[in-house]
Amino acid sequence: RVTGASGANAVSLTPFTSLAVSAWANASRYHASGGWGGAPAASGDGKSESGSVLSVKPDKAKLLEQLAAAEGAPVTIDAGARSDSALKQIIVELPGEVWLKAAEAGSAFVVRSDQALLTIPPDAFAIESAATPVKLTVTMSQEAPGKPSYAGLASPVFDFTLQAGGRTIDAFDKNVTVLLRYDSAKIGDAAKTGIYVYNAPAGRWEYVGGKAENGAIQVRLSHFSSYAVMEWNRTFDDIAAHWAKTTIERMAAKQIADGMTETAFAPEATMTRAQFAALLARTLKLPPGAKELPFKDVPPDAWYREALAQALTAKLVNGVSDTAFAPEAPVTREQMALMLMNAYGYVRGAKSQLPTNAPAFTDREAVSDWAKDSVGQAAGLGLLEGNPDGSFEPQRQATRAQAVTVLHRLLDHMEK
């Protein structure tokens, strides 16, 4: 287990979409009525309870029979039947022979409890031999160290550990899908709700992802650590009456938008090119970028350097010349349109195939040639809007509130 690993190492289910909670074919499903249904659990479940610990050691012969009958479909292990607050830990142990047979058959294991469901692919990790046992430990707590006061805990804190022969699995070769139940009564705005991971070295909770619906939320993870469902109600003093208040707060909950200070967002301040590049990198959860940048105006210790490298490597942004990025220059509306559509193409592909069905802006001739298609596409998708008088003002500087709003629209569009 990577204790306190950053949420940046976790992977959302798709770039912008979480599957419906009933999406597992031939596996268990969560129902809003409060239980799990679907494929039967392995018989001979081997459950034993001792105080606050539930141990599950399924019968090896029964599991092997079920694997043979599953023909590559997931095999369910029932670790439920107790959902009271006294239960603090669940331990599931599998013989190595069973794990090897699952890998041979291509069958995932679905471990279901009353509060969580984990789908572990057979190629998530390798074991040395049939004599190597596999052990999953799920520890639950109501304590969330480092949780800010504005964050509401809607589930227990789940600490997941996976071991093979006593060796802790630090990272998975293939992502593990985790679905957590949460208390809907503790949630006010589902759009501010997600799964967060505890970064112990930094002492903070970091957004992982997920879409809250029907009392459950799921993500895919590249490693295990401590996770919880939270509603992230961060706000800023200067957006109380602002038109973009809800959008800013929702993007802050995803830890995409941040304030200029702890209490001020500065919604009407201009958005710089560096700031917008950083927002793009956070929005798309981009992989690491090139170590070297061609821009002489980007200092080695600039706060945005890593994000800019990510955005540049993903071909979302360009410099104003071969050697200059102009990081502190305000981003214009037409520049923002180009970067937006580059981001859209990065995720969806085939950006050039989109129709340029923009409204007939009265100042369309003022749009730079290099931005015309992007302005048309972004407006056609509803990502950017014109002014009440029918103009677009392509060279106008974008505000921080406007920039966050268009990225929020991009996220919404990707989830459709």
One Martini backbone bead per residue (centre of mass of N, CA, C, O) as a GRO file, in nm:
protein
  416
    1ARG     BB    1   0.096   0.034   0.021
    2VAL     BB    2   0.040   0.384  -0.040
    3THR     BB    3   0.088   0.598   0.189
    4GLY     BB    4  -0.041   0.897   0.097
    5ALA     BB    5  -0.118   0.902  -0.184
    6SER     BB    6  -0.184   1.066  -0.450
    7GLY     BB    7  -0.460   1.143  -0.645
    8ALA     BB    8  -0.300   1.158  -0.918
    9ASN     BB    9  -0.274   0.825  -0.916
   10ALA     BB   10  -0.558   0.826  -0.983
   11VAL     BB   11  -0.832   0.677  -1.174
   12SER     BB   12  -1.074   0.741  -1.356
   13LEU     BB   13  -1.300   0.564  -1.528
   14THR     BB   14  -1.297   0.809  -1.709
   15PRO     BB   15  -1.219   1.113  -1.802
   16PHE     BB   16  -1.564   1.199  -1.747
   17THR     BB   17  -1.685   0.908  -1.663
   18SER     BB   18  -1.926   0.731  -1.482
   19LEU     BB   19  -2.056   0.456  -1.417
   20ALA     BB   20  -2.307   0.295  -1.352
   21VAL     BB   21  -2.388   0.099  -1.074
   22SER     BB   22  -2.500  -0.135  -1.298
   23ALA     BB   23  -2.245  -0.210  -1.502
   24TRP     BB   24  -2.198  -0.499  -1.409
   25ALA     BB   25  -2.143  -0.777  -1.565
   26ASN     BB   26  -2.188  -1.057  -1.384
   27ALA     BB   27  -2.238  -0.886  -1.118
   28SER     BB   28  -2.265  -0.691  -0.871
   29ARG     BB   29  -2.529  -0.474  -0.734
   30TYR     BB   30  -2.641  -0.161  -0.665
   31HIS     BB   31  -2.912  -0.043  -0.465
   32ALA     BB   32  -3.102   0.219  -0.351
   33SER     BB   33  -3.239   0.040  -0.119
   34GLY     BB   34  -2.952  -0.093   0.021
   35GLY     BB   35  -2.825  -0.318  -0.179
   36TRP     BB   36  -2.705  -0.624  -0.302
   37GLY     BB   37  -2.689  -0.777  -0.620
   38GLY     BB   38  -2.699  -1.052  -0.841
   39ALA     BB   39  -2.457  -1.238  -0.841
   40PRO     BB   40  -2.359  -1.498  -0.683
   41ALA     BB   41  -2.202  -1.605  -0.427
   42ALA     BB   42  -1.981  -1.783  -0.287
   43SER     BB   43  -1.975  -2.071  -0.167
   44GLY     BB   44  -1.833  -2.118   0.115
   45ASP     BB   45  -1.749  -1.832   0.267
   46GLY     BB   46  -1.596  -1.836   0.553
   47LYS     BB   47  -1.723  -1.690   0.793
   48SER     BB   48  -1.596  -1.471   1.064
   49GLU     BB   49  -1.648  -1.339   1.397
   50SER     BB   50  -1.454  -1.077   1.589
   51GLY     BB   51  -1.606  -0.840   1.692
   52SER     BB   52  -1.482  -0.596   1.457
   53VAL     BB   53  -1.415  -0.862   1.284
   54LEU     BB   54  -1.423  -0.980   0.943
   55SER     BB   55  -1.379  -1.305   0.818
   56VAL     BB   56  -1.278  -1.433   0.484
   57LYS     BB   57  -1.271  -1.796   0.380
   58PRO     BB   58  -1.305  -1.940   0.114
   59ASP     BB   59  -1.361  -2.220  -0.043
   60LYS     BB   60  -1.156  -2.356  -0.267
   61ALA     BB   61  -1.333  -2.560  -0.421
   62LYS     BB   62  -1.569  -2.368  -0.473
   63LEU     BB   63  -1.412  -2.153  -0.630
   64LEU     BB   64  -1.312  -2.339  -0.858
   65GLU     BB   65  -1.594  -2.408  -0.958
   66GLN     BB   66  -1.685  -2.119  -1.024
   67LEU     BB   67  -1.461  -2.054  -1.227
   68ALA     BB   68  -1.536  -2.277  -1.429
   69ALA     BB   69  -1.838  -2.164  -1.468
   70ALA     BB   70  -1.782  -1.857  -1.551
   71GLU     BB   71  -1.615  -1.806  -1.813
   72GLY     BB   72  -1.478  -1.507  -1.721
   73ALA     BB   73  -1.649  -1.420  -1.510
   74PRO     BB   74  -1.723  -1.285  -1.233
   75VAL     BB   75  -1.640  -1.333  -0.886
   76THR     BB   76  -1.815  -1.353  -0.584
   77ILE     BB   77  -1.750  -1.203  -0.258
   78ASP     BB   78  -1.894  -1.226   0.055
   79ALA     BB   79  -1.858  -0.932   0.298
   80GLY     BB   80  -2.119  -0.919   0.453
   81ALA     BB   81  -2.393  -0.880   0.704
   82ARG     BB   82  -2.241  -0.608   0.814
   83SER     BB   83  -2.340  -0.250   0.917
   84ASP     BB   84  -2.242  -0.181   1.177
   85SER     BB   85  -2.038   0.020   1.383
   86ALA     BB   86  -1.861  -0.226   1.496
   87LEU     BB   87  -1.742  -0.250   1.222
   88LYS     BB   88  -1.381  -0.217   1.124
   89GLN     BB   89  -1.310  -0.503   0.972
   90ILE     BB   90  -1.197  -0.663   0.664
   91ILE     BB   91  -1.103  -1.006   0.578
   92VAL     BB   92  -0.961  -1.141   0.278
   93GLU     BB   93  -0.888  -1.484   0.178
   94LEU     BB   94  -0.675  -1.630  -0.078
   95PRO     BB   95  -0.566  -1.865  -0.262
   96GLY     BB   96  -0.325  -1.889  -0.498
   97GLU     BB   97  -0.464  -2.092  -0.685
   98VAL     BB   98  -0.712  -1.915  -0.738
   99TRP     BB   99  -0.568  -1.673  -0.866
  100LEU     BB  100  -0.442  -1.828  -1.104
  101LYS     BB  101  -0.712  -1.929  -1.222
  102ALA     BB  102  -0.829  -1.649  -1.274
  103ALA     BB  103  -0.609  -1.557  -1.471
  104GLU     BB  104  -0.656  -1.788  -1.674
  105ALA     BB  105  -0.978  -1.710  -1.710
  106GLY     BB  106  -1.038  -1.389  -1.664
  107SER     BB  107  -1.134  -1.346  -1.362
  108ALA     BB  108  -1.284  -1.148  -1.152
  109PHE     BB  109  -1.303  -1.001  -0.831
  110VAL     BB  110  -1.592  -0.955  -0.619
  111VAL     BB  111  -1.602  -0.747  -0.337
  112ARG     BB  112  -1.865  -0.751  -0.093
  113SER     BB  113  -2.025  -0.517   0.100
  114ASP     BB  114  -2.228  -0.287   0.265
  115GLN     BB  115  -2.011  -0.028   0.165
  116ALA     BB  116  -1.853  -0.204  -0.058
  117LEU     BB  117  -1.697  -0.239  -0.396
  118LEU     BB  118  -1.467  -0.472  -0.550
  119THR     BB  119  -1.277  -0.485  -0.859
  120ILE     BB  120  -1.042  -0.747  -0.933
  121PRO     BB  121  -0.824  -0.807  -1.150
  122PRO     BB  122  -0.617  -1.071  -1.244
  123ASP     BB  123  -0.395  -0.837  -1.360
  124ALA     BB  124  -0.319  -0.642  -1.116
  125PHE     BB  125  -0.136  -0.890  -1.017
  126ALA     BB  126   0.136  -1.089  -0.918
  127ILE     BB  127   0.230  -1.419  -0.835
  128GLU     BB  128   0.454  -1.670  -0.762
  129SER     BB  129   0.241  -1.890  -0.642
  130ALA     BB  130   0.014  -2.119  -0.510
  131ALA     BB  131   0.149  -2.047  -0.214
  132THR     BB  132   0.031  -1.750  -0.252
  133PRO     BB  133  -0.139  -1.550  -0.066
  134VAL     BB  134  -0.438  -1.348  -0.056
  135LYS     BB  135  -0.490  -1.011   0.097
  136LEU     BB  136  -0.775  -0.831   0.212
  137THR     BB  137  -0.797  -0.502   0.367
  138VAL     BB  138  -1.069  -0.337   0.551
  139THR     BB  139  -1.068  -0.020   0.703
  140MET     BB  140  -1.290   0.147   0.934
  141SER     BB  141  -1.369   0.504   0.978
  142GLN     BB  142  -1.458   0.833   1.134
  143GLU     BB  143  -1.169   0.931   1.082
  144ALA     BB  144  -1.033   1.255   0.937
  145PRO     BB  145  -0.744   1.354   0.896
  146GLY     BB  146  -0.724   1.686   0.771
  147LYS     BB  147  -1.007   1.779   0.759
  148PRO     BB  148  -1.187   2.020   0.661
  149SER     BB  149  -1.457   2.195   0.783
  150TYR     BB  150  -1.609   2.210   0.486
  151ALA     BB  151  -1.600   1.900   0.497
  152GLY     BB  152  -1.820   1.630   0.434
  153LEU     BB  153  -1.883   1.326   0.576
  154ALA     BB  154  -2.045   1.035   0.392
  155SER     BB  155  -1.833   0.824   0.498
  156PRO     BB  156  -1.622   0.620   0.560
  157VAL     BB  157  -1.297   0.542   0.616
  158PHE     BB  158  -1.100   0.375   0.372
  159ASP     BB  159  -0.861   0.115   0.423
  160PHE     BB  160  -0.658  -0.027   0.177
  161THR     BB  161  -0.521  -0.368   0.154
  162LEU     BB  162  -0.274  -0.554  -0.042
  163GLN     BB  163  -0.164  -0.900  -0.034
  164ALA     BB  164   0.131  -1.116  -0.117
  165GLY     BB  165   0.279  -1.306   0.096
  166GLY     BB  166   0.313  -1.023   0.275
  167ARG     BB  167   0.315  -0.841   0.024
  168THR     BB  168   0.277  -0.525  -0.062
  169ILE     BB  169   0.077  -0.360  -0.290
  170ASP     BB  170   0.169  -0.057  -0.441
  171ALA     BB  171   0.081  -0.141  -0.743
  172PHE     BB  172  -0.105  -0.165  -1.033
  173ASP     BB  173  -0.139  -0.307  -1.351
  174LYS     BB  174  -0.451  -0.285  -1.292
  175ASN     BB  175  -0.729  -0.142  -1.228
  176VAL     BB  176  -0.936  -0.077  -0.950
  177THR     BB  177  -1.268  -0.107  -0.864
  178VAL     BB  178  -1.453   0.141  -0.667
  179LEU     BB  179  -1.741   0.122  -0.450
  180LEU     BB  180  -1.924   0.366  -0.258
  181ARG     BB  181  -2.107   0.430   0.004
  182TYR     BB  182  -2.354   0.681   0.103
  183ASP     BB  183  -2.503   0.946   0.281
  184SER     BB  184  -2.755   1.133   0.150
  185ALA     BB  185  -2.822   1.315   0.406
  186LYS     BB  186  -2.512   1.449   0.382
  187ILE     BB  187  -2.612   1.571   0.102
  188GLY     BB  188  -2.655   1.869  -0.098
  189ASP     BB  189  -2.428   1.840  -0.343
  190ALA     BB  190  -2.333   1.620  -0.581
  191ALA     BB  191  -2.123   1.811  -0.739
  192LYS     BB  192  -1.941   1.819  -0.450
  193THR     BB  193  -1.906   1.507  -0.479
  194GLY     BB  194  -1.649   1.268  -0.369
  195ILE     BB  195  -1.346   1.108  -0.394
  196TYR     BB  196  -1.096   1.089  -0.139
  197VAL     BB  197  -0.749   1.125  -0.059
  198TYR     BB  198  -0.491   1.062   0.168
  199ASN     BB  199  -0.214   1.279   0.223
  200ALA     BB  200   0.000   1.229   0.468
  201PRO     BB  201   0.256   1.405   0.422
  202ALA     BB  202   0.060   1.668   0.367
  203GLY     BB  203  -0.219   1.659   0.529
  204ARG     BB  204  -0.432   1.586   0.283
  205TRP     BB  205  -0.710   1.608   0.072
  206GLU     BB  206  -0.774   1.443  -0.248
  207TYR     BB  207  -0.898   1.437  -0.551
  208VAL     BB  208  -1.031   1.176  -0.763
  209GLY     BB  209  -1.361   1.123  -0.801
  210GLY     BB  210  -1.669   1.084  -0.931
  211LYS     BB  211  -2.030   1.000  -0.932
  212ALA     BB  212  -2.307   1.089  -0.765
  213GLU     BB  213  -2.542   0.807  -0.727
  214ASN     BB  214  -2.767   0.632  -0.554
  215GLY     BB  215  -2.558   0.617  -0.297
  216ALA     BB  216  -2.310   0.607  -0.508
  217ILE     BB  217  -1.946   0.569  -0.581
  218GLN     BB  218  -1.693   0.563  -0.851
  219VAL     BB  219  -1.363   0.421  -0.916
  220ARG     BB  220  -1.029   0.408  -1.035
  221LEU     BB  221  -0.731   0.235  -0.919
  222SER     BB  222  -0.363   0.219  -0.887
  223HIS     BB  223  -0.408   0.224  -0.571
  224PHE     BB  224  -0.380   0.208  -0.224
  225SER     BB  225  -0.560   0.366   0.056
  226SER     BB  226  -0.728   0.647   0.180
  227TYR     BB  227  -1.091   0.670   0.164
  228ALA     BB  228  -1.362   0.914   0.081
  229VAL     BB  229  -1.675   1.057   0.112
  230MET     BB  230  -1.729   1.399   0.000
  231GLU     BB  231  -1.832   1.729   0.074
  232TRP     BB  232  -1.703   2.020  -0.094
  233ASN     BB  233  -1.749   2.344   0.078
  234ARG     BB  234  -1.591   2.556  -0.080
  235THR     BB  235  -1.528   2.908  -0.037
  236PHE     BB  236  -1.564   3.270  -0.103
  237ASP     BB  237  -1.605   3.595  -0.012
  238ASP     BB  238  -1.615   3.715  -0.334
  239ILE     BB  239  -1.886   3.509  -0.429
  240ALA     BB  240  -2.166   3.540  -0.287
  241ALA     BB  241  -2.293   3.738  -0.548
  242HIS     BB  242  -2.204   3.569  -0.782
  243TRP     BB  243  -2.285   3.418  -1.084
  244ALA     BB  244  -2.037   3.181  -1.032
  245LYS     BB  245  -2.051   3.040  -0.756
  246THR     BB  246  -2.133   2.742  -0.809
  247THR     BB  247  -1.911   2.677  -1.013
  248ILE     BB  248  -1.666   2.741  -0.839
  249GLU     BB  249  -1.733   2.538  -0.612
  250ARG     BB  250  -1.733   2.282  -0.793
  251MET     BB  251  -1.435   2.321  -0.889
  252ALA     BB  252  -1.316   2.320  -0.601
  253ALA     BB  253  -1.407   2.029  -0.529
  254LYS     BB  254  -1.209   1.921  -0.771
  255GLN     BB  255  -0.943   2.090  -0.755
  256ILE     BB  256  -0.922   2.310  -0.994
  257ALA     BB  257  -1.009   2.549  -0.836
  258ASP     BB  258  -0.851   2.845  -0.704
  259GLY     BB  259  -0.734   3.075  -0.507
  260MET     BB  260  -0.548   3.359  -0.439
  261THR     BB  261  -0.661   3.288  -0.163
  262GLU     BB  262  -0.827   3.151   0.099
  263THR     BB  263  -1.074   3.394   0.059
  264ALA     BB  264  -0.996   3.457  -0.253
  265PHE     BB  265  -1.079   3.452  -0.612
  266ALA     BB  266  -1.114   3.676  -0.822
  267PRO     BB  267  -1.342   3.673  -1.065
  268GLU     BB  268  -1.258   3.964  -1.228
  269ALA     BB  269  -1.000   3.873  -1.293
  270THR     BB  270  -0.760   3.796  -1.489
  271MET     BB  271  -0.663   3.537  -1.698
  272THR     BB  272  -0.394   3.362  -1.737
  273ARG     BB  273  -0.212   3.149  -1.927
  274ALA     BB  274  -0.105   2.982  -1.691
  275GLN     BB  275  -0.371   2.933  -1.542
  276PHE     BB  276  -0.518   2.788  -1.778
  277ALA     BB  277  -0.320   2.556  -1.811
  278ALA     BB  278  -0.363   2.446  -1.524
  279LEU     BB  279  -0.665   2.389  -1.551
  280LEU     BB  280  -0.643   2.186  -1.780
  281ALA     BB  281  -0.466   1.977  -1.634
  282ARG     BB  282  -0.673   1.924  -1.405
  283THR     BB  283  -0.924   1.850  -1.569
  284LEU     BB  284  -0.763   1.604  -1.735
  285LYS     BB  285  -0.543   1.459  -1.582
  286LEU     BB  286  -0.254   1.476  -1.670
  287PRO     BB  287   0.025   1.362  -1.758
  288PRO     BB  288   0.334   1.380  -1.766
  289GLY     BB  289   0.571   1.588  -1.888
  290ALA     BB  290   0.811   1.751  -2.004
  291LYS     BB  291   1.113   1.860  -1.867
  292GLU     BB  292   1.147   2.038  -2.118
  293LEU     BB  293   1.137   2.381  -2.216
  294PRO     BB  294   1.129   2.638  -2.476
  295PHE     BB  295   1.075   2.862  -2.260
  296LYS     BB  296   1.235   3.156  -2.139
  297ASP     BB  297   0.967   3.270  -1.958
  298VAL     BB  298   1.007   3.001  -1.774
  299PRO     BB  299   1.073   2.927  -1.477
  300PRO     BB  300   1.189   2.659  -1.297
  301ASP     BB  301   1.000   2.763  -1.026
  302ALA     BB  302   0.731   2.765  -1.138
  303TRP     BB  303   0.413   2.680  -1.039
  304TYR     BB  304   0.323   2.600  -1.359
  305ARG     BB  305   0.530   2.418  -1.507
  306GLU     BB  306   0.411   2.132  -1.495
  307ALA     BB  307   0.137   2.200  -1.627
  308LEU     BB  308   0.255   2.311  -1.889
  309ALA     BB  309   0.394   2.051  -1.974
  310GLN     BB  310   0.139   1.887  -1.997
  311ALA     BB  311  -0.013   2.070  -2.205
  312LEU     BB  312   0.209   2.063  -2.423
  313THR     BB  313   0.230   1.755  -2.465
  314ALA     BB  314  -0.094   1.746  -2.533
  315LYS     BB  315  -0.155   1.994  -2.727
  316LEU     BB  316  -0.316   2.255  -2.588
  317VAL     BB  317  -0.064   2.444  -2.618
  318ASN     BB  318   0.099   2.756  -2.706
  319GLY     BB  319   0.309   2.974  -2.808
  320VAL     BB  320   0.391   3.299  -2.919
  321SER     BB  321   0.653   3.136  -2.965
  322ASP     BB  322   0.921   2.927  -2.966
  323THR     BB  323   1.037   3.092  -2.677
  324ALA     BB  324   0.734   3.188  -2.589
  325PHE     BB  325   0.440   3.215  -2.360
  326ALA     BB  326   0.324   3.435  -2.175
  327PRO     BB  327   0.212   3.368  -1.871
  328GLU     BB  328   0.109   3.675  -1.769
  329ALA     BB  329  -0.082   3.693  -1.984
  330PRO     BB  330  -0.375   3.740  -2.095
  331VAL     BB  331  -0.644   3.560  -2.181
  332THR     BB  332  -0.823   3.516  -2.454
  333ARG     BB  333  -1.106   3.415  -2.607
  334GLU     BB  334  -0.964   3.280  -2.854
  335GLN     BB  335  -0.753   3.122  -2.696
  336MET     BB  336  -0.955   2.963  -2.526
  337ALA     BB  337  -1.093   2.820  -2.762
  338LEU     BB  338  -0.846   2.663  -2.860
  339MET     BB  339  -0.785   2.510  -2.595
  340LEU     BB  340  -1.059   2.375  -2.564
  341MET     BB  341  -1.050   2.214  -2.837
  342ASN     BB  342  -0.796   2.061  -2.768
  343ALA     BB  343  -0.922   1.918  -2.525
  344TYR     BB  344  -1.151   1.783  -2.674
  345GLY     BB  345  -0.965   1.624  -2.871
  346TYR     BB  346  -0.805   1.465  -2.656
  347VAL     BB  347  -1.063   1.302  -2.562
  348ARG     BB  348  -1.243   1.256  -2.839
  349GLY     BB  349  -1.149   1.345  -3.096
  350ALA     BB  350  -1.194   1.476  -3.402
  351LYS     BB  351  -1.210   1.795  -3.407
  352SER     BB  352  -1.221   1.859  -3.724
  353GLN     BB  353  -1.528   1.726  -3.752
  354LEU     BB  354  -1.654   1.964  -3.652
  355PRO     BB  355  -1.885   2.191  -3.668
  356THR     BB  356  -1.912   2.542  -3.769
  357ASN     BB  357  -2.194   2.643  -3.572
  358ALA     BB  358  -2.192   2.937  -3.521
  359PRO     BB  359  -2.287   3.214  -3.448
  360ALA     BB  360  -2.347   3.531  -3.598
  361PHE     BB  361  -2.119   3.724  -3.536
  362THR     BB  362  -2.065   4.062  -3.574
  363ASP     BB  363  -1.725   4.008  -3.520
  364ARG     BB  364  -1.600   3.765  -3.695
  365GLU     BB  365  -1.367   3.924  -3.849
  366ALA     BB  366  -1.190   3.956  -3.573
  367VAL     BB  367  -1.109   3.678  -3.595
  368SER     BB  368  -0.862   3.485  -3.602
  369ASP     BB  369  -0.770   3.248  -3.818
  370TRP     BB  370  -0.660   3.036  -3.595
  371ALA     BB  371  -0.966   3.063  -3.435
  372LYS     BB  372  -1.227   3.015  -3.601
  373ASP     BB  373  -1.294   2.715  -3.558
  374SER     BB  374  -1.291   2.715  -3.245
  375VAL     BB  375  -1.512   2.923  -3.202
  376GLY     BB  376  -1.731   2.767  -3.353
  377GLN     BB  377  -1.719   2.504  -3.188
  378ALA     BB  378  -1.755   2.618  -2.900
  379ALA     BB  379  -2.026   2.756  -2.963
  380GLY     BB  380  -2.176   2.503  -3.074
  381LEU     BB  381  -2.135   2.350  -2.782
  382GLY     BB  382  -2.162   2.582  -2.545
  383LEU     BB  383  -1.887   2.693  -2.416
  384LEU     BB  384  -1.941   2.959  -2.573
  385GLU     BB  385  -2.042   3.305  -2.559
  386GLY     BB  386  -2.199   3.576  -2.636
  387ASN     BB  387  -2.329   3.875  -2.654
  388PRO     BB  388  -2.622   4.049  -2.647
  389ASP     BB  389  -2.522   4.207  -2.926
  390GLY     BB  390  -2.361   3.958  -3.095
  391SER     BB  391  -2.086   3.951  -2.985
  392PHE     BB  392  -1.741   3.827  -2.898
  393GLU     BB  393  -1.465   3.943  -2.844
  394PRO     BB  394  -1.174   3.790  -2.903
  395GLN     BB  395  -0.962   4.005  -2.746
  396ARG     BB  396  -1.078   3.964  -2.488
  397GLN     BB  397  -1.043   3.933  -2.161
  398ALA     BB  398  -1.047   3.683  -1.937
  399THR     BB  399  -1.192   3.570  -1.664
  400ARG     BB  400  -1.192   3.360  -1.402
  401ALA     BB  401  -1.492   3.291  -1.414
  402GLN     BB  402  -1.508   3.225  -1.717
  403ALA     BB  403  -1.295   2.998  -1.725
  404VAL     BB  404  -1.436   2.807  -1.525
  405THR     BB  405  -1.703   2.783  -1.681
  406VAL     BB  406  -1.599   2.649  -1.946
  407LEU     BB  407  -1.480   2.397  -1.800
  408HIS     BB  408  -1.747   2.304  -1.680
  409ARG     BB  409  -1.884   2.260  -1.953
  410LEU     BB  410  -1.687   2.048  -2.051
  411LEU     BB  411  -1.750   1.839  -1.837
  412ASP     BB  412  -2.052   1.814  -1.895
  413HIS     BB  413  -2.019   1.725  -2.190
  414MET     BB  414  -1.853   1.459  -2.127
  415GLU     BB  415  -2.101   1.324  -1.951
  416LYS     BB  416  -2.312   1.271  -2.199
   0.00000   0.00000   0.00000
